[in-house]
Amino acid sequence: MRGLELARAYYEEYGRPMIEEQFPAYAGRIAVGLAGEGSECFGYDDQYSRDHDFEAGFCLWLTREDGEAIGFPLFRAYGKLPAEYRGVKKEKSSLFGGGRKGVMEISEFYGRMIGCPGVPGSLEEWLAIPEYALAQAVNGQVFRDDLGEFSRIREELGRGYPEDVRLKKIAARAAVMAQAGQYNYSRCLRRGEAGAAALAAAEFAKAGISMVFLLNKRYTPYYKWMLRAMGELPVLGELREPMERLLTGGGDGARLIEEICGAVIAEMTRQGLTGGSWDYLEPHALEVTERIQDGNLRNLHLMEG
């Protein structure tokens, strides 16, 4: 059984009755689910995931007001649920912030994930949050949220970056792909610096994967899940195969880089982000920058983002 299935089953069998019997007045105010850090929250857990940080359990998200009213007794009640479920031990947790599961305030969860208690208040705040952090904030599943406050923030974050922030990041990724991949990769090889070429390919791949997520209006997850998640995307998900070949030395690196860049430019053009016919990505990055409405973002360094 996968982690999300395990969490939902554990909640339905033990968590829901506990809440409804011991906290009936709050049963419609407690959001329950599993989201955040860990492969199980992305649905990527397997037999290898169980060697660390794999426990039974679920999250109970409270408003600050409800946390003050029932946080401690709810924490105690959750702690009394069976210590093992279907052969998997439950995580030991402490009140508010002690672990990945258990009782926590909504603002504490989002604060731990993205550094904000809720939706970022400015474009600069959006730009500063790592993509993997936003991916963690909106992954997993919500099993119940009658009140809707946890889901309101989750859904707003899940819509993706404000368009100016997305454009700034797309421009920055295009600039890095041009510099690391289209320019420096082949130069490093010509100099006989195979290690430097490998680093250039890695920088290109990291920027390229992020670019594909941005073109899908999605957040790039933590590096070890990047390629797998990219392959599941509806737009340019097919670039997983050439990207893996580039990273593993499974083909002509320069040709693979140009293949990937060509597909990215075509999609940028389809989305109306650029109208140029250049094969090199840097002028496309400059053209995307001109489409940014916010002056502060538009005037940042091209590669910042």
N, C-alpha and C positions, 0 to 999 in steps of 0.2 A: 504494500500500500504506500502510495506517495505521501509526502508530507502534508500537502493541502487536504487530501482526503482524510488522512489521519486526524488532523486538527478539527475538521468539520465533524467527523464521527465522534470524537472525544467530547466536543461541545454538545452535540445533540444528545449523547447518552448521559453525560454527567453535568455539563455546564449549564445547559438550558434549564433542567429541573432545579439545579442549585439556585439560579437567579430567580426563577419564578416562585420557588418556595420560600426563600430567605429574603428576597428583595422585591416583592411583588409591586411595590409602588414605583420602582425604578426599572422594571423589566423592559419598558418601552423607551428608556433613556440611555441604556448601556449599549454601545456599539460593540459588536463582536466579530472577529475575523482573524486573519493571519496575513501580515504584510511586513515588509521591511527587509532586514538583512537575511542572507541565507539562500542557498540554492532552491530550497523547497518553496520559497515565496515566489520564485520565477517558474516553478514547475520543472526545474532541471535536476532535481535530486535523483540519485540512483544508489546502487549498492555501495559505491565508493563514498557517498556523502555521509554515511553513517559512522565514519571513524572519528568525527568531531562535530560538535554543535548541532546534533540531530536529536531532538527530544519531542515528546508528545506535549501538547499544550496549544493554547490559543491566546489571542490578545483581547483584553476588555478595555475599551477606550471611554473615558469619562470627561465631561466638561469640568472646568475648574470648580464650579459650584458643587457639582455632584461628587467630585473627588474629595472635597472638604467634608461632605455629608456622610458618604459611605465608603470612601476609599480604603480605609483601614479594615473595617469589617468585611468588605468584599475581598480584599487581599487575603485575609485570614480564611475566608470560605474557599477561595480558589486554592489555597495551600493545602486544604484538607481533602481535595479531590484525589482519586487514586494516584499513587506515586508511579504507577506503571500502567500503560494502556497498550493492549495488543503487542506485548513484548518490548515496548519502547518506554524508557523511563521519562518521567516528566521533569522539565527543567526546574531547578531551584531558583526562586526569584525573591527579590526584596521589593518593598513598596516603592512605586514610582521610579522607574529608571534602572532597576536592578538587573534587567535581562531583556531578551527579545520578546518574551511572552509574559502573560499575566496582566495585572492591573496597571494602567498608566493614564495620565491625563492626555487629552487630544493634543494640546499645545506642546506637551513634553515629547510626544511621539514625533510630531513634525519638526520640533526644534532639534531633536537628535538626528533626524534624517537629513534635513536641509538647512538647519541653522536659523529657521524662522518658525514662529509658533503657528503660522498659517500661510496663506498665499503671500508671496513677496510683494512689498509695497511699491517698489520702483523697478525700472528697467535695469538699473545698475545692480540691484540685489539679485534679480533673475540671472544676469550675466555671470555673477560671481559664484553661483551654486554649481558644483560639479555635476555633470550629466548623470553619472552613476548614482548620485545621491537622489536626484529627482526620480530616476528609474526605480529605486528602492521605495520611495514614498508612495508610488502608485501601483506597485505590483500586488501579487497575492489576490485574496478574495475577502469581501465583507459578507459575513453570514447573516448579520442582522444589524439594522441601524434605523429604527423607527424615528428617532429624533432627527437624524439626517445631518447633524453638524459635522461629524467626521467625514461623511461621504461628500458633503458640500465642498470641503477643501480638497479632498481627493479628486473629485471630478473636475474642479477648476484647474488643478495642477495637471490632470490627465489630458487636458485639451492641448497641451504643448506650450512652447515658448510664445510670448507676445511676438508678433511678426517682426518687429524691428530687431529683437534679440536673435530670433532665428536667422534673419538676414545677416546680422553681424557675425554670427557663428559660421554660417555658410561661406561668407567671404573669407574668414580666417582659415577655414579648412581648405578652401580652394588654394589659398596662398601657400599653405604648408605643403599640400600635395604637389604644387608646381615646383616649389623649391627643393623639397626632399626627394621627390620621385622623378619628375621630368627633367630636372637640372642636375642635382648632385649625385644621384644613383649612378648614372653612366660615367660621370667624371671620376667618381671614386674607383670604379672598375678599371678605367683607363689608366689610372695611377697605380694599379695593382694593390689597392687597399680594399681587400675583400671584406674585412670586418667593418670598415666605415660604410661600405655599400650595404651591408646587412642592416646596419643601424639606420641608414637612410630609408631602406625599404620598410623597416619597422615604423619609422616616423610617418612615412607615406600611408602605410596600412592603417595606423591608428587614426590619422586624419580622415582617410577615405571611408573607414567604417562609420565614424561619427557623421561624415557628410551624408551617407546613405540614410542614417537614422533621422537626420535633420530634414532631408527631402521627404521622408515619411511622416514628419511631424511627430516623431517619437524620441524618447531619451535613450542614449547609449548606456547599457549596463556595465557593470564591473568587467575588467579586461578579460577575465577567463571565460565569460559568457558572450563576449562581443560577436564573435564569428557565428556561433550557433544561433544567437538571436537575430543577427542580420539575415541569415538564410531563411528566416521565417517571415520577413517583411514582404509586403505585396509589391513595393516599388524597389527595383534593383537588388532584390534578394538573391538573384542569380549570380551576383558578383562575389558571393562567398567562395565559390570554387576558384576563380582566378586569384583572389586575394590569398587564399590558403596556399596555392601553388607558389605565389610570390614569396610568402613567408617561409616556406619549406624548401625553397630552391628547386621546385618541380617544373621549371620551364625557363624560357627566355624572359628574364626579369624586365628588361626595357620594353619588350613587346607587351607583357602583361600590364605594366604600368600604363602604357598608352591605350590599351584596350579598356582598362578601368576608367581612365580619364575621359575617353570618348563617350562611354555610357553615361558618366556623370554629367558631362556637358550637354548631352542630348536631353537628359531629364531636366536640367536647369533651364534649358531653352523651352521645353514643353511646359514648365511651370511659369514661364514668363519672367524668369529671374535675370536672364541675359539674352541679348539679341545678336551678339557677335559671332563671327565664324572662325575664331581662333582655335587652334588645336591646343595651345598652351593655356593653362588654367589661370595664370596671374591676371591677364586683362579681364577675364570673367569675374575674378574677385573684385577688381576695381569697379566694374559695372554694377555688381550686386551692391557694393557699398553706396553707390549713388542713389540707390532705391530706399535707403534707410531714412526715415522721416525725422527721427530724433537727432538733433545736431550733436549732442554729446557723444552718442554712440557712433555716429558717422565719422567723427573726428578722432576716434581712438586709433592707435596703431593698427595697421591692416591685419597683423597676425594676432591681435589681442581678441580673445573670445574663447 
